[in-house]
Amino acid sequence: MGIVEIVVLVIHILVCFGLIISVLLHSGKGGGLSSVLGGASSSLFSGSYVVEKNLDRMTIVLASTFAVTTLLLVFFFK
């Protein structure tokens, strides 16, 4: 196993943990991070709406990175 494979595998594992955490922080039907930080009714007027939006962006980046590293691992270990 070369150094590139090890680096991709370590990145993949870190992204897996980050993706699990970011998905668990998302809101369900009426809760989640916004309700923990100040209630769902005040989320539009406080900063928690921005937190939810940034959490969405972070989840998209992590999911894309997960897909790329998965394809790279398939390519390296076939």
C-alpha positions in Angstrom: 0.0 0.0 0.0 1.5 3.3 -1.1 1.5 6.7 0.6 -1.3 8.0 -1.7 -3.6 5.2 -0.7 -2.9 5.8 3.0 -3.6 9.5 2.7 -6.8 8.9 0.8 -7.9 6.3 3.4 -7.2 8.7 6.3 -9.1 11.5 4.6 -12.0 9.1 3.9 -12.2 8.1 7.6 -12.1 11.7 8.8 -14.8 12.7 6.3 -16.9 9.7 7.5 -16.9 11.0 11.1 -17.5 14.5 10.0 -20.4 13.5 7.8 -22.0 11.4 10.6 -21.8 14.4 13.0 -23.1 16.9 10.5 -26.1 14.7 9.6 -26.9 14.2 13.3 -26.9 17.9 13.9 -29.5 18.6 11.2 -33.1 19.3 12.2 -35.9 16.9 11.8 -39.5 17.9 11.3 -39.4 20.6 14.0 -36.2 20.7 15.8 -32.5 20.2 15.5 -29.7 22.7 15.9 -31.9 25.7 15.5 -34.3 24.7 18.3 -31.4 23.9 20.6 -29.8 27.3 20.1 -32.9 29.4 20.6 -36.2 28.0 19.5 -37.7 27.4 16.1 -39.8 30.6 16.2 -36.9 32.9 16.7 -34.6 31.2 14.2 -35.3 33.7 11.4 -34.5 36.6 13.7 -31.4 35.3 15.4 -28.2 33.8 14.1 -29.3 30.2 14.2 -30.7 30.4 10.7 -27.3 31.2 9.5 -25.9 28.3 11.5 -28.4 25.9 9.8 -27.5 27.3 6.4 -23.8 26.8 7.0 -24.4 23.3 8.3 -26.2 22.5 5.1 -23.2 23.7 3.1 -20.8 21.8 5.3 -22.8 18.6 4.8 -22.8 19.0 1.0 -19.0 19.5 1.0 -18.5 16.5 3.2 -20.8 14.3 1.2 -19.1 15.3 -2.1 -15.7 14.6 -0.5 -17.0 11.2 0.7 -18.1 10.3 -2.8 -14.8 11.3 -4.4 -12.7 9.5 -1.8 -14.9 6.4 -2.1 -14.3 6.3 -5.9 -10.6 6.8 -5.4 -10.4 4.0 -2.9 -12.3 1.7 -5.4 -9.8 2.7 -8.1 -6.8 2.1 -5.9 -7.9 -1.2 -4.3 -9.5 -3.0 -7.2 
